[in-house]
Amino acid sequence: MSAVATPTTALAGLAPIDLVELTGRAALQTRFDRKYLLPAAEVPALLAGLDPATRVLEIDGRRSFRYESVYFDTPDLVSYRLTAHRRRRRFKIRTRTYVDSGLCWLEVKTEGTRGGTVKHRLPYHPDDSGTLSPGRSFVDGILATVGSGGGSGSGLTFASTLTTRYLRSTLFLPATASRATIDLALCWEDGHGVRLELPGLAIVETKTGSTASHVDRLLWSHGHRPTAVSKYATGLAALRPELPCARWRRTLRRHFTPAAGPEAPPPV
């Protein structure tokens, strides 16, 4: 990956929280996600405005962690198309590997009854991150329950379609018992070796109940508003311009080209 600013120094003044406590206090498997795109150079100033009670996830002395997600779709990209056309029963299937710890999960994300996101997870072996075979019954069960993928997913064929990699820091926001994540060093690669790196871009995501968090309000005060963006669908659209992408056309034009935004600043 290209060199990129990291929030490590800017986060140094925050109290740590470990994974067990974070999961217990802000698991938020059913939640509302708001995503913001901003220049990576603005991240340090954003962090300087955090509520002093904010805590940062720390594991073995680290506060930024490498993530790798492999997304799965059908040959005709039904998951992508359901998202592109804003279908209510859309779904997303991926494995997520926490590179620094070696932990891996198989995840199926679906839409909740009131528009929130519901995440279903299964512990997974990192060596299997590129295949659904060991967890196929889990995936089919979730899709059948929510009526996604044309009813039961058992008749669908899935293959790995896109891999994303990035560096993430996670914040715990006590006032709303919610989380926020900051993703940098963003990289997408499809199954044909086509690759896109955007070192000058940051994705900040808040994961809350129905109440907006302090981070949302901080971003609003800096002129940032939630953006319709999906690491999977928007990233795939950037790599495959022939796909329907009206939902993200403006986002793609402004942010998802190598020339978009400033070069990554030096580490802070």
C-alpha angles and dihedrals in degrees: 000000000000119000111274139177114264126204093223097113094040090053094048094094094057123094114249128243124197125228095254093055093042092052092046096049101035109018091140097177084163108045151129115258123204118187127199129190118208139152112279087231090068095057097088092053090048092052091049089064097054122125105264088233090065113116129204128219110252126183122177090343094307124121100177121056137192116241130191122187126186114199124206129208141159122266089261091045097241093169091052094046094048088055095043091053094041095239114181097229096051122145141187128210124197146143115231121203122194095212098197095052099031092232118142136188136189108223135190115191120197137171118265125226093263099041098273125127121256117200122201116193138193125185108249138189112251091226088063096050091112097054138055095205099104092046102035095112089052091052093046091049093053094046092048091050095053096035094240128147095034095312113302114024091217093099095052127095116221130192134171108276108168139013122205127192129186146143115255136195119188126209128199114214108201098191092065099020086236140124140235128195131202116205123195137164089047117195134171127190128178128209092269097059095259107146137191124190122186108183092164094059131082127193114207115190128187118204110197145146115251093302120085115239133233088258090057091052091045091053091047090053088055091053098258121134131188112278130208099243134141121190088217104038100033091043092050091048089053091054095041108041092179091071121097105266109158090130092061103026095113092044091049092050094047102038116008103072124088090242095051116111130358125307115272112276122233117278115286 
